[in-house]
Structure formats: structure tokens, C-alpha cells
Amino acid sequence: MAHIHGKWGGGPWGWEQGSRGRPGPPTWLAEIFGMAPTPQRPSRARRGDVRAAILDVLAVEPLNGYQVIQQIAERSGGAWRPSPGSVYPTISQLEDEGLVVSDQERGRTLRLTPEGETYVAEHPEELSAVWTSFDAEPVADAPDLSVLKSEMGQLVSAAWQIVTNGTDQQRKDAMAVLIETRRKLYGLLADEDPR
């Protein structure tokens, strides 16, 4: 489909030029459905929390830098994934302070030094405080939005397949399905109990 091209607003559906020169959905839509990397959203982490989080996860076991980032994301329930640009300089700082050492023979595995272990033992409140903003209990009976997000992503993927590979009749039929679906979704909002 030669008429799907360019940046937002370039084609009839507003598709952008995607990776490898292929057309793709607008960036805002791709980000909503997890189809493109999203900019790091502000987390509830405070300045200096990266340092405490690194020390806390290394107190459990030696890890490499990538594993440190993964453990922080896991401990925060996925709400905080610090960037390598904040983690690696902080690791270097901790090495300079003598609290962390890396084992070059084991793929730059990081571990606490005896001084680092002492620091962790003497500052338990500081290290546990880094996780408190992520420990809020989920709201009872709250829907699992990850399932909704997954279904929405699959819907966009199916629609995109029809846009790029379907016949004119399939595109016309898909448009009717999407219009009806949109109306039904707005209908759900209109029928919502305002309690």
C-alpha cells in the first residue's frame, strides 16, 4: 500500500515510518500497547534510591549489572526499572567507595566487599525505605489491566495485518467491526453505575 507513508498524518490512517522503513502505527499508539519502547516514566523512586537499591539487591547475591536492573524491577513489582545510564555510574561510584567489587573473571559479577556488607548491616532502614513506595497493597477486586492491555495489543496487531495485507473488502469489513466495537465500548461507559 504505497499511500501509507511518512510521519503522523502522512497517510490516510496517520501511520508513521516504522523500523526498517516499514510503516507502523503512530508512536503514541505503539507505546500504549507495548509495541514500541516507551520513554522512562517517572517512578516513585527518589534521588539516591538507585544507590540504596543496588546495595540491597547485592546483599542477597552477587549479580552483574543487567541482573541488578532486573532485580530492582522485580522488587518494585515492575514499577521501577532504572536505566543503565543511572545504574552503571552508581556501580562505579560504589566501587570507588570500596563498597562493591567486580569479579572480571565471572563476567563482571558484582558483590559487596566486607565494607559493603558492614554498610548494609548498619543501614537497614535506609535500604528498606527504597522499596516502601512500591509496597502498596493492590486495590481489592481491581481488574488485571495487563490482560486488557494484551488483548488491546492483539486487536491492534490484527487490525494492522488487515491494513497492510488485506483486500479492499476486508479493510471495509474491518472498519465496520471497529466502528461497532468503539460504539459498544462507549456504551459500557454510558451504562456504568456511578457509585
C-alpha positions in Angstrom: 0.0 0.0 0.0 2.0 2.9 -1.3 -0.3 5.5 0.2 0.7 4.6 3.8 3.8 6.5 4.3 5.5 9.4 6.1 5.1 10.7 9.6 2.0 11.3 11.6 -0.7 12.4 9.3 1.2 11.3 6.2 -1.3 8.6 5.1 -5.0 8.1 5.5 -4.6 6.3 8.8 -1.7 8.5 10.1 0.8 5.7 10.2 4.4 6.5 10.8 7.5 5.1 9.2 8.4 2.2 11.4 11.6 0.3 12.0 13.5 -0.8 8.9 11.5 1.6 6.7 8.2 -0.3 7.2 5.0 1.7 8.0 3.9 1.3 11.6 1.3 2.8 14.0 1.8 6.2 15.4 4.3 6.3 18.3 1.6 7.3 20.8 -0.5 4.2 19.9 2.5 1.9 19.8 3.5 3.0 23.3 0.0 2.4 24.7 0.0 -1.2 23.5 3.6 -2.0 24.3 4.5 -2.2 20.6 7.4 0.3 21.0 9.8 1.2 23.7 8.3 3.9 25.9 10.3 6.7 27.5 11.2 6.0 31.1 8.2 7.3 33.1 8.9 9.0 36.4 8.9 6.4 39.1 8.2 6.8 42.8 11.9 6.4 43.4 13.7 9.3 44.9 17.1 10.7 44.1 19.8 8.5 45.7 17.5 5.4 45.7 19.5 3.8 42.9 22.5 3.5 45.2 20.4 2.0 48.1 18.6 -0.4 45.7 21.9 -1.7 44.2 23.4 -2.3 47.7 20.2 -4.0 48.8 20.0 -6.4 45.9 23.7 -7.2 46.1 23.3 -8.0 49.7 21.2 -11.0 48.6 23.6 -12.4 46.0 26.3 -11.4 43.5 24.9 -10.1 40.2 26.0 -8.5 37.0 24.8 -5.0 36.1 21.9 -6.3 33.9 20.8 -8.6 36.7 20.9 -5.7 39.1 18.5 -3.8 36.9 16.2 -6.9 36.6 16.2 -7.4 40.4 15.3 -3.8 41.0 12.4 -4.1 38.5 11.3 -7.3 40.2 11.5 -5.9 43.8 9.4 -2.9 42.7 6.8 -5.0 41.1 7.8 -3.7 37.7 7.0 -0.1 38.7 10.7 1.0 38.6 13.3 -0.1 36.1 16.3 2.2 36.4 18.2 2.9 33.2 21.7 1.6 32.6 22.7 5.3 32.5 21.8 5.6 36.2 22.9 2.2 37.4 26.4 1.8 35.9 27.8 5.1 37.0 26.3 4.4 40.5 28.1 1.0 40.5 31.3 2.7 39.6 30.8 5.1 42.5 30.2 2.2 44.9 33.4 0.6 43.6 35.3 3.8 44.3 33.8 3.9 47.8 35.1 0.4 48.4 31.6 -1.0 49.0 31.3 -3.1 45.8 33.9 -5.1 43.8 33.5 -6.7 40.4 34.9 -10.1 39.5 36.2 -9.7 36.0 36.7 -13.4 35.5 33.0 -14.1 36.0 31.5 -11.6 33.5 31.9 -8.6 35.8 29.8 -10.1 38.6 29.4 -7.6 41.3 29.5 -8.4 45.0 29.7 -6.5 48.3 33.1 -6.1 49.9 33.4 -6.6 53.6 33.0 -2.8 54.0 29.9 -3.0 51.8 28.4 -5.8 54.0 29.1 -3.7 57.1 27.4 -0.7 55.5 24.3 -2.8 54.6 24.2 -4.2 58.1 24.4 -0.7 59.7 21.8 0.9 57.4 18.8 -1.4 57.2 16.2 1.4 57.4 17.8 3.3 54.5 17.9 0.2 52.3 14.4 -1.0 53.1 13.0 2.6 52.6 13.8 2.4 48.9 11.0 -0.2 48.4 8.3 1.3 50.6 6.7 3.4 47.9 6.3 0.2 45.8 4.8 -1.9 48.6 1.2 -0.5 48.5 -1.4 -3.3 48.5 -3.4 -3.6 45.3 -6.9 -2.4 45.4 -9.3 -5.3 46.2 -11.2 -6.6 43.1 -9.2 -4.4 40.8 -9.1 -5.8 37.2 -5.9 -7.2 35.8 -5.1 -4.5 33.3 -2.2 -6.5 31.9 -4.8 -8.8 30.3 -6.7 -5.9 28.9 -3.5 -4.4 27.5 -2.6 -7.7 25.9 -6.0 -8.0 24.3 -5.8 -4.5 23.0 -2.4 -5.1 21.6 -3.6 -8.2 19.8 -6.5 -6.2 18.4 -4.2 -3.6 17.0 -2.0 -6.3 15.6 -4.9 -7.9 13.9 -6.2 -4.6 12.5 -2.7 -3.8 11.3 -2.5 -7.1 9.4 -5.7 -6.3 7.6 -4.5 -2.7 6.8 -1.2 -4.0 5.4 -2.2 -7.3 3.9 -6.0 -7.4 3.5 -8.1 -6.8 0.4 -10.1 -3.7 0.0 -13.3 -5.6 1.1 -11.5 -6.9 4.2 -10.4 -3.4 5.1 -14.0 -2.2 4.6 -15.4 -5.0 6.8 -12.7 -4.4 9.4 -13.7 -0.7 9.6 -17.3 -1.7 10.2 -16.2 -4.1 13.0 -14.1 -1.4 14.6 -16.8 1.2 14.4 -19.3 -1.2 16.1 -16.7 -2.1 18.8 -16.0 1.6 19.5 -19.7 2.2 19.9 -20.1 -0.7 22.3 -17.1 0.4 24.4 -18.6 3.9 24.7 -21.9 2.1 25.6 -20.2 0.4 28.5 -19.2 3.9 29.8 -22.7 5.2 29.4 -24.2 2.2 31.3 -21.7 2.5 34.1 -23.1 2.6 37.6 -21.9 6.0 39.0 -21.4 4.6 42.5 
